[in-house]
Amino acid sequence: MLRIAVLVSGGGTNLQALIDSSEKEGLGGGEIAAVVSSRKDAYALKRAEAAGIKGYVLSGKGLTTDEYGSRLCELLENEVKPELVVLAGFLKVLSAGFCKKYENRIINIHPSLIPSFCGDGMYGLKVHEAALAKGVRVSGATVHFVDAVTDGGPIILQKAVEVHEGDTPEVLQKRIMDEAEHILLPRAVRLFCKGALSVKDGRVFIDENKAEE
């Protein structure tokens, strides 16, 4: 089984989607070995505990980005030894060194169709507020590999979701979670664990034969 570390900061709905998928259809030969939270009060830790998954807290208070990256790397290498790192609502910026060490082994879910409404400062409800302010008819979610550029890594999967008249940021957020995020993230993890993903020249290719195994 490929060991997966899931990094969280908040409620953990995407973590729950991974847990549910693991229990129902599996994660393609992967298992969630640990959950690491940047906040000790994150509800995601309770979800991990309920599922019997080891939880860790690593606060970045008083640390530079590089220092936090070094401590996170030390924790993962000493305690978890993951083959895959999944960011599921993780609100800390990862250092370039951390991204390089786990190159093409870090997956993130972002609540828009990248390259729209992404980059520094675009997270949570801010993404949906920006989408509604722009008046877009379609938004969605993107799963991508993580590199040193915020939301800039190679795209793995995307799914469009309609924006309805009268949507609030909260309503749109929930629709995108239900119709895209909670579907895409487990699928991307399964594809990775099956060895169906490869990266060439900044693009992700999916081996459909391995994907169907």
Buried (B, 14 or more C-beta within 10 A) or exposed (E): EBBBBBBBBBBBBBBBBBBEBBEEEBBBEBEBBBBBBBBEEBBBBEBBEEBEBBBBBBEBEEBEBEEBBBBBBEBBEEBBEBBBBBBBBBBBEBBEBBBEBBBBBBBBBBBBBBEBBBEEEBBBEEBBBBBBEEEBEEBBBBBBBBBBEBBBBBBBBBBBBEBEEEBEBEBBBBBBBEBBBBBBBBBBBBBBBBBBBEBEEEEBEBBEEBBEE
